Amino acid sequence: MRILQCGRFALDLSRPLVMGILNVTPDSFSDGGRFKRLDDALSRAEAMLAEGADILDIGGESTRPGAPFVSPDEEMERVLPVLERLRDIGAPLSLDTRRAVVMGEAIRLGAVDLINDVSALEDDGALALAATSRAAVCLMHKQGNPDTMQDRPAYDDVVAEVADYLKRRVQLCLDAGIVRERLLVDPGFGFGKTLEHNLALLKRLDEIERVAGAPQLVGLSRKSMLGALTGEDEPAQRLGASVAAALESARRGASVIRVHDVKATRQALQLWQALRDC
C-alpha cells in the first residue's frame, strides 16, 4: 500500500484521491471572484468536503496564461485567513503557491499539509522551507511564466523532457532530506503546452511517473484543452470532458485528481474503482 505523508495526515493512495480547488482570487480562469470573500470560501470548502473531496487546494494567485502580477503581500492577504479558519476542519489543506515567503507564513500557521507549487520549489528558499516542514510537496513542470507560457511552446519530445525535469526536481528534494513518501509530481497540463503536447502527456502518464519516481497529481479540470476538443468556450460547460479526463488520468495511474467539480468526479471514480476491484 502506497502512503502519501501529507503533513498531519497519512493518505492512502490505493485509490485516486480527489483534490477540490478553492481559488480565493478575483481572476482565476473558471471561478474567479466567486470565493474571494472569506465566508464564501469557507462555505465552498465545507461543501467540497461534503461532496467527497479528500484534499482542499487553496490558491491566492491565478497562474492562468496571461494572468496579471499579484504581490506576495496580496497573495498572503487572500490565503492566510482561509487557511487559518480551515486549519481544524479535519481534512488535509494544500497551499497552491510558488513563493517561498507565502509558504513560510502558511507553515508557521500550522495549516499546510501539502505545498502545491507550479514552480517545483525553484523560488529562493522554497526547497529549504519545504525540507524543514512536515508538508508534502507537489512539483509541477511548466515552460515559461504565466504571462508568456502559451506563446509558441516547443519541445523535441514533450514527455521525455517533462519526465526528466520532474526526475531532477525529485532528486533535489531527496538530497535536501524530503523523503519520497512526501512527494508528488504534476506534468503541468496547459502550462507551456499545446493541445498536442497535453494529449501526449495524458497518453503517457505512466511513463512520466516511472521516470520521475513519484506519484502523480493531475489537473485537467475545465481547462482550455478540453474546450478546444469539445468546442465549449465556457469553462463551466466542460463538466463531461473534465470527468472523462479524470477517469482517463486514473486509468493511467494518477494518484491525485485536482478538480472543480468534486461530486461528479467522485461518483465517476467510485464506479471506476468498483469495476476495477470486482
URGILIN-V856033 format. One line per field, one symbol per residue. ss: DSSP state (h for helix, s for strand, l for the rest). psi: psi as a letter, one per 30 degrees, with the letter a starting at -180 (. if undefined). Layout:
ss: ???
psi: ???
This chain:
ss: llssssllssssllllsssssssllllllllllllllhhhhhhhhhhhhhhlllsssssllllllllllllhhhhhhhhhhhhhhhlllllssssslllhhhhhhhhhhllllssssllllllllhhhhhhhlllssssslllllllllllllllllhhhhhhhhhhhhhhhhhhllllhhhssssllllllllhhhhhhhhhlhhhhhhhhllsssslllllhhhhhhhllllhhhlhhhhhhhhhhhhhllllssssllhhhhhhhhhhhhhhhhl
psi: kkkjjicfljkkgflkkkjkkjjhlfglfegkfegfkeeeeeeeeeeeeffgkfkkjkkgkkglkgklkkleeeeefeeeeeeeffegfglkkkjjlgkeeeeeeeeffggkfkjjjfghhfkkfeeeeeeflfklkkjkkljalefffgjhkklejeeeeeeeeeeeeeeeeeffgjlefgkllkfhkfihkleeeeeeeefheeeeeeeegllkkkjfkglfeeeeefgjekefggeeeeeeeeeeeeeggkfkjkleieeeeeeeeeeeeeeef.
